Amino acid sequence: MSEQQLELPPPVATAAPAPTLNRYTAALTPRRLLHAIGPGNLSLIGALVVIVAIFGSLNDGYLDPANLAGIGDAVTVFGLLAVVQTVVIICGALDISVGSQAGVASVISAMAFTATSGNAFLGILAAVGIGVVLGLVNGLIIVYGRVNPVIATLATLAAYKGLAQLISGGKAQGFVLDNDLFIFLARGKIIGLPVPVIILAIVALGVHVLLKYTDIGRNIYAIGGNDTAARLSGININKYLIAVFVLAGVVAAIAGIILTARTGSGQPVSGSEGLELKAITAAALGGCALKGGKGTVGGTLLAVVLLGALDNGLNVVGVNTFWQNVAQGSLLVAAVVIQQRRSGERAVGLPT
């Protein structure tokens, strides 16, 4: 072997690595943006744009800033119920009594306000307290009575409505519009936004953080997705169900307080009747699977705005208000049909 040193081939020039995209730029790619919004939410945004365009063309006042702000203010009460209904549905249950709970809380807040010589804080505290009690009763009936949540809350829907009428004598109670705090809750503004809208945003943000970024939220999704697997993994399902219904009672009480502030008195039925249907419709439209385990607060809020825009548009163009109920029922049916089609489950009574 020759002692001459072997010459190594010259190194092959390689292209410099392409600069990586900034993570914020990458996050704005169409695919990532679509994934973040979600296909279901994208369809809601499209429907909202169509509704605004139609009613805006039919009536110039529809797009007036004051009317748009009015839409936001109008959806606050049922928006709060829809947000907490989202949590209940994700957990695999349903609370049909939230409207009646809001009615009881409205009456209690006004009566406590009057009984304490105009102490608004005690009135609000009493309403929240009754919300905890009513939600706890729902949870205990479902867990320890072993009653289906739909049947249990259908029963308490009637019971709580009767309770509100009994303690109020079937008529509006108190007068709170001479109190600064209730006036602020009804007509005040923060950074140009009505206070009820700010309250809805705070509650929605809190629920969103709870569901997405905490172990509690992940456990709620797990219970709704597969309660057997959740139980075997060590999750105390009974505790979570009771806690979820107590949360529903507290948020329903907040909705009742806003209702009292807005109307100036405690309303046993008139202001809260039908709110449960709107809340369930918004949650279903927003992508909540009625069997549980799926749903987002963002989707529900989009559906709330969509329903508010539709109701307001029908009013602005002079359509009979009874058609609003027809529209809500139709939207609920459409949302459930779409969910069934996407899940791939066979229709009831039809061959596979």
N, C-alpha and C positions, 0 to 999 in steps of 0.2 A: 504494500500500500504506500502510495507516495506520501512523503512528508509535507508536500505542498498543502498549505491550508486551503480548504474548500471555501469558496466565496459564497456567502449567502445571497439570495436574490434580494434586490432592493425592496423595501416595504411598499405594499400596495397602498396607494393613497385612498383614503375613505372619505366619503362626504361627511361634512360636519352634521351632527344631529340637528334635526329641525327644531326650532324653538317651540317649547310646549306652550299651549294656549293657557292663558291665565284662567284660573279656575272659575272666576266670575264670568269670563267670556264664554267658557265652555258651558256654563250653567244656562246660558241664554240661547243655546242651539234649539231649533224648532222641535226636535225630538224630546229633549229634556223639558222644554216648556210645555209641550203637549202632555208629557207624563206627569208633570207637576199639577197641571190644571185638571187632567183626567178627561177621558172621552165623554163621560156623562155630564160633567160640568161644562164642557165645551158646547154640548147641545143645549144646555140651559142658557148659556150666554147667547147663543144664536137665537133661541126662542125669545129671549128678552129684547134683543136688538130688533127682531121682527115686530114684536108687540109695540115697542116704543115708536118705531117707524110708522106703523099703521095708525095708532092713535094720535101721533104727532101730526100726521097729514090730515086727519079728520078734524082736529081741533088744535089751533095754534097755542092755546093756553095750556095744553098738556105738557109741553116742554118748558113752561115757565119755571124758573128756579124755585119760586114759592110753592108751586104745585109739586115739584119733585121732592122738596123738603117735606111737604105734607105727606107724600107717599111713605117716606122713611119714618115719619112720626106715627103714621097710622098702623104700620106693620109691627110696631114695637111689642105690643102685648102678646099677639099670637106668635111673634118671632121668638120671644123668650120661651114660650111653651114648646115651640118647634125644636129649639136647641136642646132643651132637656129631654124632649121626646126622642131625640136622636140617641141619647145615652141609653134610655130605656129600651129602645128597639135593638140597638147593638148588643145589649145584654140578653136579647132573646125574649123580651117581654113587650108589653104594651100598656100604656096608662091612658084609659079613656076618660078618667075622672079629672084631668088637669083643669078643664074649664070650670067645673063646679068648685074645685079647690080655690081657684082664683076668686070666684064669687064669695065664698065663705071668708077668705082673707080680706076682700074688699070691705065687707060688712063689719068684720071685727076691727079693722084699722079705723074706720070712721066712728064706731061705737066706743072704742077705747079712747080715741081722741076726744070725744065729747065727755066721756066719763071722767077724764083726768083734767078737765078744765082747759082743753086746748093744747095738751102736750103731744106734739107730733111724733117725737121720738118714741114715746111709750106706745102710741098707736101703731107705728111701724113695727116696733118690737113685738107687740101682741100679734100682729098679722104673721110675722115670720114664725113665731112660736106655734100658732095654729097650723101653719104650713108643715112644720116638723111633725106635729101630732097626726095630721091627716095622712101624710106620706108614710109615717110609721105604721098606722093602722092598715094601710094598703099592703105594705110589706109583710106584716105579721099574718094577715089573712092569707096571702099567697103562699108564704113559707110554711107556717104552722097549721093553717087550715087546708093546705095542699089543694088550693083552688087555682084553676087556670087564670093567669093574669087578665085575660080579656074578660072572663066572666066576673072575676073579683072587682075589677075597676068599672065594669058596666053596672054592677050593683052599687058601688060607692058613688058613681056618677049621679044616680038617682038619690041616694042617701044624703050626699053632701049638698045637692041642690035643695032637698027638703030641709036640711039643717039651716042653710042660709035663709030660707024663707021663714022658718020657725023663729029664729033669733031676731029677725028684722021685721016680723009681722007682714012679710011680703011686700015691703015698700022700701024705698031708699032711706038710708039712715045718715044722720049728721050733716054737717056742712063744713067743709075744710078749706074752702077757697078764701077764707080770711086769715089763713096761716101762711107765713112766708115760705116755710119749707115745702109745703104741698104745692104752693104756687110755683116754686122753683122746679119741683119735679114735673109739673104739668107744662110750664111755659118757658122755663129757663133755658139758656143756651151756654155752651162751653165751646170755645174756638169756633163759633158760628153754627154749631150743630145742636139740635134739641137735646135736652138732658135725657129723655127716654131712649134716644138713639145711642147716646154714650153708654147708658146702662146696659143696653142690649149688646153693644160691642164688648164691654168689659166681661159680661157673663159668657158670651160666645168665645172670647179669647181664653178665659179661664177653663172652660170645658174643653176647648181644643188642646190646650197644654196638658190637661189631665189625661185625655184620651191618647195623645200621640207621644208624650214624652215621659210618662210615669209608668211604673209597674202596675199601678191600679188600672190604668187605661188598657194596658196589654192584657190584663186578667179579664177585664170586661169583654174585650173582643174574643178572648178564648172561651169564655162562658157562652157567649152567643153563638160562636162557631161550632163548638162541640162540647156540650156540658159534661158528657161522660168523661172525655179526655181531660177536661179542666178539673173535674173532681179527683180523678186518679193522679193528677199532678200535684195535688195538695191544696188546691184553691177552695176556700170556704164559700161555696156558692150561696148558701143561705145568708151569710153576712153581707155579701156583695149585693144580693137582690134587695135586702132591706135598706141598705145604704143608698142604692140607686133610687128607690121610691121615696126615701126621705129627701134626697136631692131634688126630685121632681116636685115634692111638696113645697120646698123652700123657694124654688124658682117660680112656681105657680103663685106663691104668696107675694113675691116681688111684682109679678104681673098684676095681681090684685091691687097692690098699693098704687101702682101707676094708673090703674083704672079708676081708683078712688080719687087720685089727684086730678085726673083728666076730667072726670064728670062732676067733681065737687062734692060727692057723697058716696056712701057705701052702696054698691049695687048688688043685690042678691042674685039676680038672674040676667037682667036685660043686657048688661055689658059683657057677660062672660059666656052666654049661651052660644054654642056652635064653635067655640074656640078649639075644642079638642079635634074636631074634624079638620079644621085648617092646619093645626099643628101636625097631625098625622099625614095629611096630604103633602105638606111642605117637606117633611122628613122622607116620605116615599119618593117624591119627585127629586129630592136631592141625592138619591142613590142609596138610601138605607134599605137593606134587605129585610123584609118583614119577618123572616125566620131568624134574624139575628146574625151577628158576627161581621157585619159590613155596614159602612156608613161614615160620613165625615161631616163636621160642623160647617166647613166651607160650602159643601154642596147644599146643605139645608138652608144656609143663609141666602144662597143664590135663588133657591126655590121660593123662599119667603119674599124676596124682592120681586120675583116674577109674578107671584100671586098678588102682591100689592099693586104692581103696575097694571095687571089685568083688571083688578077690581076698580081701581081709580079710573082707568081708561073707559070702562063700561059706564061709570058714573058721569064722566066728562062728556061722553057722546050721547048721553040720555037714554041708555038701555035700561030696561026694567031691572031693578036690583035683584029680583028673584032669579034672574039668569045667572047671577054670581054663584048661587048654590049649585045650579046645573053645571056651570063651568068647573067648579071645584070637584064635584063628584066625578065628572068626566075625566078630569086630570088625574084623580086618584086611580080610577080604573085603568087609564092609559099607563100610568107608572107601574102598576102591578103587572099588567100584561107584558110590558117591556122587560121587567125583571124575570118573569117566567120564561120568556123567549131566550133571554141571555143565559139563564141557568141551565137550559136544555132539558128541564123536567117536562114530563108529558102532561098534557092538559087533563083535568079531572074528568073521568068518565069516557075518555077517548082512548082508542088502542094505541100502543107504542108504535 
